[in-house]
Amino acid sequence: MTKTIGVMGLGLMGSAIAARLLEMRSPVVVWNRTAARAAPLVDAGAEWVETPAALFAAADVVIAITASTAEVEAAVGASGARLARVDFINLVTGSPRQVRALKGAVEAVGGRFFSGTLQRYPAEIGQAEALILCAGDEGVWERQADVIRGLGGAAVNLGADAAIAPGRPMAWPRTSRLGASASPTAIRSLRCWAPPRRARAPRKSS
């Protein structure tokens, strides 16, 4: 069955995700606070809607990639039951507390929540080695793994706790516990990944 995918947020990353979905021949619906950002995607075949609520109503799968989880949570709260039976994939960066709050808001209106963190730049979306660390409703992973791996070929499902995905590496499960959902490329990427080092300020001479 053809899935209509809604993309909420069209910054650099959101636009790259929507463009990749169009390359995958998926029907794509988009929303952004600034409508002009959608023009290239509409020209490429995406459908523009005026409100997040309209996006939720039109989509089978929603991918949120806005500036903050608070913005998404507010839109979800105003949507009523429009997320009933929708698979909701959050890719907005947030703390575990913020992700859990968004999860509660999505599930309160009948949505099925999954969350991830992107470990690549927008230009790398769709590449086989692009790593997405994600977790949440296992049913969403089973239904939408093809979509997620279309965005990042090395995507890893970390399990049922959606708030683990935005955590630091020491909070993630050991690669030996990832199970069948993790590809060999993903396991190698996770073993090798390390947060960038902060530059040290030069010492003042005495």
N, C-alpha and C positions, 0 to 999 in steps of 0.2 A: 504494500500500500504506500502511495506517495505521501510523504510527510511535509506539511507546511511548517517552515521554521521561521520564527520571529526573532529578530535581533534588536535589542533595546540598547541604544547607545552607539553612536557612529563617530567616535574619535578615531585615532589612528588604528587602534587594535580592533574596535568594532567594525570599522569599514573593511579592514583586511579579512575579518571573519566572514562578513556578509559576501564579500567578493569571492572568497573561497567556496562558500556554499553554493553560489551561483555557478561556479566552475563544476561543482559536483552535480549539477542539474537539479538541485532542490528548489522547490517554490519558496521564495524568501519574501517576508514582510518586514519592513524596517520602520523604526521610529527614533527620532532624536529631537532634543529641544530646539536645535537650529535646523530648520527644514532644508536649508541650502546644502548641507552636508550630504543629504540623501540623493542629490541630483545625479551624480555619476552612477550610482547603484540602480536608480530607477531607469536610467538610460540603458543599463546592462540587463534589465529584466526584473528587478525587484519591485514590489508594491509598497508604496508609501501610505502610512496611516497617520491620522492627526493626533492620536492620544495613546498612551500605554494601554488603556483599557481596550481600545480597538485592536491593538496588537495582540493582547492576550486572547481576545475573542476569535481572532482569525487564525491563530497558530495552534499546531499540535505540540510543538516544542518551542520553548522560549529560551533564548540565550541572553542573559543580562551582562552588559559590559560597560556600565556607566562610571561616573566619577566616584560614586560612593554607594555603600550598601543602604545608607539612610534614604537616598533618592529612590532606590528600587523598593525599599520597604514601604515608603509612602505611597508609591504607585500601586503596589499590591494591595495595600489597605483600602485604597479608594476603588478597587476593581470589583468588589463584591464577590460573587461566585464565578467570575469569568475565568478563573484558573482551574476550575473543576476538571479533573482528569487530564490536565496539561502537565507534561514533563518540563520542569523548570530547571535550567542549568545556569547556575550563578558563576560568572568568571570575574566578578568585581573583587578587587583586593580589599580584604577586611580582616579584623582580628577574629579569633575564635568566638568571642562574645557577640560581635556584630553578625557573624555568619549564622550563629544559632538563633539570634533574634529574627533574621531574615527567613530562616528555615521555618520558624514558628508562624510567621506571617503568611508564608506561602501555603503551608499545610492547613492553616486555619480557614482558607478559602478553597480547599480541596485540591491544591496542586501537589505534585510529587517532586521533591527537592533533591538536587544534586549540586555539588559545588566543586570548583577547581581553581587552580592557580597556574597561570601560563609562565613557562620558563624560557620563552623565546621572544624575539622582537617581532613586530607586525610583519615585516618582510619575510619572515621565516614560517609564517602560518601555512600549513599544508605540507610541510616537508616531513620526510620519513623520520628524521631524527628529532623533530620538535617535541618537547616534553611537556605534557600537561599532567599535573598531579591532582587527582580528583577523588571524591568520596561522597557517600550519601545513599539514597534509596537504591537498593540493588536492582530493582525492576527498571529504573531509569537507565542504569548501565547496560542491562541486558537488551533493552529496546533501542538505545541511542549510542551504543559503542561505535557503530559505523560512522555516525556523525562526528563524535568526539575524536576518533582516530583519523577522520578525514581532515580535521583541523591540526592535529598533532599525532603523527604516526607512532610516537613513542609514549602515548598516553598510558598512565598507570592508575588503576582503581585501587585506592588504599583501604577501602572497606566502608562500613556503614556510618561512621561518625563524620558527618559533613564538615565539622569544624576543624578536623585534623588537616585538611588540605592546605589552608593558608599558613599553617604552623612552620616553625623552623625545622631544619633537617633532623635535629635530635628528637623531635616529637613524632617523626614518621616511623612506620614499622620497618623492621629490618627487611632487606630485599629477600631474604630466605623465607619470609612469611607472606610475600605478595601473592603467591598462588598463580593459577592459570591465567589470570587477567593481565599479567605483566609479560610483555614481549621481551626477548633477549636484548633488543636495543634499549628498551625502557629500563631494564635492570642495570645495564652498563651505564646509562645516563645518570640514574639515581645514585649509583655507587661513586661516580666521578664528580657529581655536582657538589659545589661548595659556594657559600655566599661570597660575594666580592669583598675583598679586604678594604677597610677604610684607610685612606691615606693619613699617615701620622703628621701632626703639626710639627714643624721644625722646632727644635729646642732653642730656647733663648740663651744666648751666650752670656756668661756671667761677667 
